[in-house]
Amino acid sequence: MIPGKIRRQSDASTIVDRAWKTQTAWERMRGLLGRKKLLEQEALLIVPCSSVHTIGMSYEIDIVYLDAQGKVLKTVSRLKPLRFSFCSGAHYTLELSGGFLARCPLLKGETVEWQGSL
């Protein structure tokens, strides 16, 4: 996975300091399974991805579905373990710590971008 940040495009403010972007089918398939709970300023950006599940996970996550340009299509707060979620038209899925969206709302129509580390 590639390390980077998630930024709000409108003002270039950093939303998440430590984000990882998937590169392979295996990374997309594994997602957060078998990984420790995300910290407040951590995220996983899965590309391409329009659906997620929390089967096998022991913690809840927040999800932001994005189109190919990074526009927010849908958000899901506190998806509990053993659940599924889907968004038609999504190209990216941003997985965040449970409760993140309550602290840092991302609104439908807003655009975010992933910025890779050097």
Secondary structure by P-SEA (a helix, b strand, c coil): cbbbbbbccccccccccbbbbbccaaaaaacccccccccccbbbbbccccccccccccccbbbbbbccccccccccccccccbbbbbccccbbbbccccccccccccccbbbbbbbcc
